[in-house]
């Protein structure tokens, strides 16, 4: 096969071949790498808790996210190159689906040329889309990225969760949720339209299958309302009515918000939940979004004589908003003291000053709460953070 200077023709030929449409991913990776003139390629997927990078096949071992060159690529979403033991070079590339980190791709080549690098990047882009399209129904992906047995409430709730990270030129939103395999009723949600970011966190009463079901109904109601063009007050009212009708003895707290991407206008409703935090110019403004909370979502709201309140403020470019559940701030240190708001905000501020990506900041923060000898979680801990960064401002 003759390659053009841009390296585009072999990839075109591969994509145009109907026989490649039904290939399993490892075979597709091998054939596509060969078509592009690359020596070898290996896909590594991040495990559920983002501690390890797990190869899609058994040709090599698991690599740690912290403490490996592959992990550096994942953490920073940047390309790295090293000499291969067998000769030539290994290029490590991030595997991304938009703003979502999926894992990394190791591409082995005889030499690092401009053409080889272009083809490696093309392969990484193609595989990011392929992985996303297949992982929803490929249990083999799921099994490889789990290190523990998942309990039934967590299995149900995770089926409803969105990607960890979404974003565009105006905003990035990222979330984490632990304990990954024993979730109760915590959940987060975020989505984008051409003009808005919708975001929220939920905390359902209890820690059982009914708790997860409560959050699942709330998530479904939010999405149904958004997708029919309803405004924030109607969206929250829909959650109240759905829970009151289908789960009248259950309720959940939460904060639901909508951000106008052009103007930075943030509107939110607080339903019996901890107030979000605002970080502006690397300063935690604790009370910036502190308002009197409404009743939790569900029957308690329908029994309240007061209508729900929608609050507004205008963000400044670079502002970060933190939504969280109380499992974060109520985590305990070894001496029994609370993690608290000050430590929470300080961690985010220091990570921001160091230039960390938002998704990486939350990954490291939640691990600091989980790791033995630091903090102990007493409840589900969920964090959702979004940053407004309009182009040219």
C-alpha positions in Angstrom: 0.0 0.0 0.0 1.3 3.5 -0.9 1.0 6.2 1.8 0.5 9.8 1.1 2.5 12.5 2.8 -0.4 13.3 5.1 -1.0 9.7 6.0 -4.7 9.9 5.3 -5.3 7.4 2.5 -4.7 4.1 4.5 -7.2 5.3 7.2 -9.7 6.1 4.5 -9.3 2.6 3.0 -9.8 1.0 6.4 -12.9 2.9 7.2 -14.4 2.3 3.7 -14.1 -1.5 4.0 -17.5 -2.9 5.1 -15.8 -5.9 6.5 -14.3 -3.8 9.3 -17.7 -2.6 10.6 -18.3 -5.7 12.8 -14.8 -6.3 14.0 -14.2 -6.6 17.7 -12.1 -3.7 19.0 -8.8 -5.5 19.6 -8.9 -6.9 16.0 -9.9 -3.5 14.6 -7.0 -1.9 16.5 -4.5 -4.3 15.0 -5.8 -4.0 11.5 -6.1 -0.3 11.6 -2.5 0.1 13.0 -1.2 -2.2 10.2 -3.1 -0.2 7.6 -1.5 3.0 8.9 2.0 1.5 8.8 2.4 1.5 12.5 4.3 -1.4 14.1 1.9 -2.2 17.0 -0.8 -0.5 19.1 -2.3 -1.3 22.5 -5.4 0.2 24.1 -5.5 0.8 27.9 -8.7 1.8 29.5 -9.0 3.6 32.9 -10.6 1.5 35.6 -13.8 2.7 37.3 -11.9 4.5 40.0 -9.2 5.9 37.7 -6.3 4.2 39.6 -5.1 1.8 36.9 -4.8 1.7 33.1 -6.0 -1.8 32.0 -5.0 -3.2 28.6 -7.8 -4.3 26.4 -6.1 -7.6 25.8 -3.7 -9.7 27.8 -0.6 -8.9 25.8 0.8 -6.7 28.6 0.2 -5.7 32.2 -1.8 -3.1 34.1 -0.2 0.3 34.5 -0.8 2.7 37.4 -2.3 6.1 36.7 0.0 7.5 39.3 3.6 6.6 38.7 3.8 5.6 35.0 4.5 7.4 31.7 1.1 6.1 30.5 -0.5 7.6 33.6 1.2 10.9 33.0 -0.4 10.9 29.5 -3.8 10.1 31.1 -3.5 12.7 33.9 -2.4 15.6 31.6 -4.1 14.5 28.3 -0.7 15.1 26.7 1.4 13.0 24.3 4.6 11.4 25.6 7.3 9.5 23.8 9.9 6.9 25.0 12.4 4.5 23.6 10.9 1.0 23.2 12.7 -2.0 24.7 12.4 -3.8 21.4 13.8 -0.9 19.4 12.0 2.1 17.9 9.8 4.3 20.0 6.5 4.1 21.9 4.2 7.0 21.6 1.6 7.4 24.4 -1.5 9.3 23.4 -4.7 10.1 25.4 -7.9 8.4 24.4 -10.6 11.0 24.6 -14.3 11.2 23.8 -14.7 15.0 23.7 -13.7 16.1 27.2 -14.1 12.6 28.7 -10.9 10.7 29.5 -11.2 7.0 28.4 -7.6 5.8 28.8 -4.4 5.9 26.7 -3.1 4.4 23.5 0.4 3.0 23.1 1.7 3.1 19.6 4.9 1.4 18.7 6.8 2.6 15.6 10.2 2.1 14.1 10.9 5.8 14.1 9.1 9.0 15.3 8.4 10.8 12.0 5.8 13.5 11.3 3.8 11.0 9.3 3.9 8.3 12.0 2.8 10.9 14.6 -0.1 12.0 12.4 -1.2 8.5 11.9 -0.9 7.7 15.6 -3.1 10.7 16.5 -5.6 9.7 13.8 -5.8 6.2 15.3 -6.3 7.6 18.8 -9.2 9.8 17.6 -10.8 6.9 15.8 -10.5 4.6 18.8 -12.0 7.2 21.2 -15.2 7.2 19.1 -15.2 3.4 18.7 -14.8 2.7 22.4 -17.6 5.1 23.3 -19.9 3.6 20.8 -19.3 0.0 22.0 -18.8 0.2 25.8 -22.5 0.7 26.4 -23.2 -2.9 25.3 -19.8 -4.6 25.6 -19.6 -6.2 29.0 -16.0 -7.2 28.2 -15.1 -3.5 28.6 -16.9 -3.3 31.9 -15.3 -6.5 33.3 -11.8 -5.2 32.5 -12.4 -1.9 34.1 -13.8 -3.2 37.4 -11.6 -4.3 40.3 -14.4 -5.3 42.7 -17.8 -6.8 42.6 -20.4 -4.1 42.2 -23.5 -4.2 44.5 -26.9 -4.1 43.0 -27.9 -0.5 44.0 -24.7 0.8 42.5 -25.1 -1.2 39.3 -28.6 0.2 38.8 -27.6 3.8 39.5 -24.4 3.8 37.4 -26.5 2.8 34.4 -28.1 6.3 34.6 -25.0 8.3 35.2 -23.6 10.5 32.4 -19.9 10.6 31.3 -17.6 11.9 34.0 -16.6 14.9 32.0 -18.3 17.0 29.3 -17.3 20.3 27.8 -17.0 22.6 24.8 -15.2 25.9 24.1 -17.3 27.7 26.8 -17.4 25.4 29.7 -16.1 22.1 31.2 -18.0 20.1 33.8 -16.7 17.1 35.6 -17.9 14.8 38.4 -16.8 11.9 40.6 -18.8 9.6 42.9 -17.6 7.2 45.6 -17.6 4.6 46.9 -17.7 3.3 43.4 -19.0 -0.2 44.0 -21.3 0.4 47.0 -23.3 3.5 46.0 -26.5 4.4 47.9 -28.5 7.3 46.6 -25.9 9.9 45.4 -25.9 10.9 41.8 -24.8 13.7 39.5 -25.9 14.8 36.1 -24.7 17.3 33.4 -25.6 18.0 29.8 -25.0 20.5 27.1 -27.1 22.3 24.6 -26.0 24.9 22.1 -26.6 27.7 24.6 -26.6 26.1 28.1 -25.0 23.8 30.6 -27.4 21.8 32.8 -25.9 20.4 36.0 -26.9 19.0 39.3 -26.2 16.7 42.2 -28.7 14.5 44.1 -28.7 12.8 47.5 -31.6 10.4 48.1 -32.5 9.4 51.6 -31.2 6.0 52.8 -28.5 3.7 51.4 -30.3 0.9 49.6 -31.9 -0.1 46.4 -34.8 2.2 46.9 -32.4 5.1 47.4 -30.8 4.3 44.0 -34.3 4.0 42.5 -35.2 7.4 43.9 -32.2 9.1 42.3 -32.8 7.2 39.0 -36.4 8.5 38.8 -35.2 12.0 39.6 -32.5 11.8 36.9 -35.0 10.5 34.3 -37.5 13.2 35.2 -34.8 16.0 34.8 -33.7 14.7 31.4 -37.3 14.3 30.2 -38.0 17.9 31.1 -34.8 19.2 29.5 -35.5 17.3 26.3 -38.9 18.8 26.0 -37.6 22.3 26.4 -38.9 23.0 29.9 -37.3 25.8 32.0 -35.6 25.2 35.4 -38.7 25.7 37.6 -40.8 23.3 35.5 -37.9 20.8 35.6 -37.8 20.8 39.4 -41.6 20.6 39.6 -41.5 17.6 37.4 -39.1 15.8 39.7 -41.4 16.6 42.7 -44.4 15.2 40.9 -42.6 12.1 39.6 -41.3 11.2 43.1 -44.6 12.0 44.7 -46.5 9.7 42.3 -44.1 6.8 42.0 -42.2 6.8 45.3 -44.4 8.8 47.7 -42.5 7.7 50.8 -39.1 8.7 49.4 -37.4 12.0 48.8 -34.0 13.4 47.8 -32.1 16.6 48.3 -30.3 18.3 45.4 -29.1 21.3 43.6 -30.2 21.7 40.0 -28.6 24.5 37.9 -28.6 26.0 34.4 -25.7 28.1 33.0 -26.1 30.4 30.0 -22.9 29.9 28.1 -22.9 33.3 26.4 -23.6 35.5 29.3 -22.5 33.5 32.4 -25.9 33.8 34.0 -26.3 31.0 36.5 -29.7 30.0 37.7 -30.2 27.3 40.4 -32.6 25.8 42.8 -31.5 24.3 46.1 -33.8 21.6 47.4 -32.7 21.0 51.0 -29.0 20.5 50.0 -25.6 22.0 51.0 -25.1 25.3 49.1 -22.7 25.2 46.1 -19.3 26.8 46.5 -17.8 29.5 44.3 -14.1 29.8 43.5 -13.1 33.1 41.9 -9.6 34.3 41.2 -8.3 31.4 43.4 -10.3 32.4 46.4 -13.1 30.4 47.9 -16.2 32.5 48.4 -18.1 30.2 50.7 -21.4 32.2 51.0 -21.6 33.4 47.4 -24.4 30.9 46.7 -25.8 30.5 50.2 -29.6 30.9 50.0 -32.5 29.7 52.1 -33.0 26.1 51.0 -36.4 24.8 49.7 -37.8 21.4 50.9 -36.3 18.2 49.4 -37.7 17.0 46.1 -40.7 14.7 46.3 -43.7 14.8 48.6 -42.2 17.3 51.1 -42.2 20.0 48.5 -45.8 19.4 47.4 -46.9 19.7 51.0 -45.0 23.0 51.5 -47.1 26.2 51.3 -44.2 28.1 49.7 -43.3 27.9 46.0 -39.8 26.9 45.1 -37.3 29.7 44.6 -35.0 30.1 41.6 -31.8 32.0 42.4 -29.5 33.9 40.0 -26.0 35.2 39.7 -23.6 36.1 36.9 -20.3 34.2 36.8 -17.0 35.8 35.8 -14.8 34.1 33.2 -12.7 31.4 35.0 -15.2 31.0 37.9 -15.5 27.4 39.2 -18.7 26.2 40.9 -18.6 23.2 43.2 -21.6 21.1 43.9 -21.2 18.3 46.4 -23.0 16.0 48.8 -22.3 16.0 52.6 -20.3 12.8 52.4 -17.4 15.0 51.1 -17.3 17.6 53.8 -18.1 15.0 56.5 -15.2 12.7 55.7 -13.1 12.2 58.8 -9.4 12.5 59.3 -7.4 10.0 61.4 -7.8 12.2 64.5 -11.6 12.4 63.9 -11.8 16.0 62.6 -13.9 16.8 59.6 -12.5 17.4 56.1 -14.7 20.5 56.0 -15.3 23.3 53.5 -12.0 25.0 54.0 -9.9 22.0 53.2 -12.3 21.2 50.3 -11.9 24.6 48.7 -8.2 24.9 49.4 -7.5 21.6 47.6 -9.3 22.8 44.5 -7.6 26.2 44.6 -4.1 24.7 44.9 -4.8 22.3 42.1 -6.1 25.1 39.9 -3.0 27.2 40.6 -0.8 24.2 39.6 -2.5 24.0 36.3 -4.3 20.7 36.8 -7.2 19.8 34.5 -10.5 19.9 36.3 -11.1 16.1 35.9 -7.7 15.3 37.3 -8.3 17.6 40.3 -11.4 15.7 41.3 -9.8 12.4 40.7 -7.0 13.2 43.1 -9.3 14.8 45.6 -11.7 11.8 45.8 -8.7 9.5 46.2 -7.4 11.5 49.1 -10.7 10.9 50.8 -10.6 7.2 50.1 -7.0 6.3 50.8 -6.3 4.7 54.1 -4.5 6.9 56.6 -5.9 10.1 55.3 -9.7 10.5 55.4 -12.6 8.1 55.9 -15.9 8.3 54.1 -19.0 8.1 56.3 -21.4 8.4 53.4 -21.5 8.5 49.6 -19.3 11.4 48.4 -20.2 13.1 45.1 -18.6 16.2 43.6 -19.5 18.0 40.4 -17.4 21.0 39.3 -17.9 23.3 36.3 -15.8 26.1 35.0 -17.1 28.9 32.8 -14.4 30.0 30.3 -16.0 31.8 27.3 -13.6 32.2 24.4 -11.8 35.5 24.1 -12.8 36.7 27.6 
